[in-house]
Amino acid sequence: QVQLVESGGGLVQAGGSLRLSCAASGSMFRATVMGWYRQTPGKQRDFVAHITSGGSTDYADSVKGRFTISRDNAKNTVYLQMNSLKPEDTAVYYCNLRRILIGTDSWGQGTQVTVSS
């Protein structure tokens, strides 16, 4: 139902930075959790970070201190600022929007992030 479009992926050297964006189309939602997940070939999709409508955040241990998630509720947009990137951060990054009161889950198409050593 909700369409999510990611942008900002690309190729960067280790130690560099990248900023991902994800915009949700259609209606603006209040009670939502928006987040980022990542997946490499042959691996499961892993949690990276998420943020509630009220601004509470959570991060995977592997990215704490390096990544920062933020959102603009008026625009239904979530961002992921990635600093001090490592080769192991290489993956397809997927945006997620969860409507808490409705009980639905939406996913973006993914954006490739490649970190060279």
LINCOR-V384570 format. One line per field, one symbol per residue. phi: phi as a letter, one per 30 degrees, with the letter a starting at -180 (. if undefined). A space follows every 50 residues. Layout:
phi->???
This chain:
phi->.dccbcajdlcbdejdbabcbbccdiddcccbccabbbbceicddcdcab bdddjdbbbdedceiccbcbbcddchbbbbdcchdceddeadccdbbcdd ddicbbbddjbdcbccd
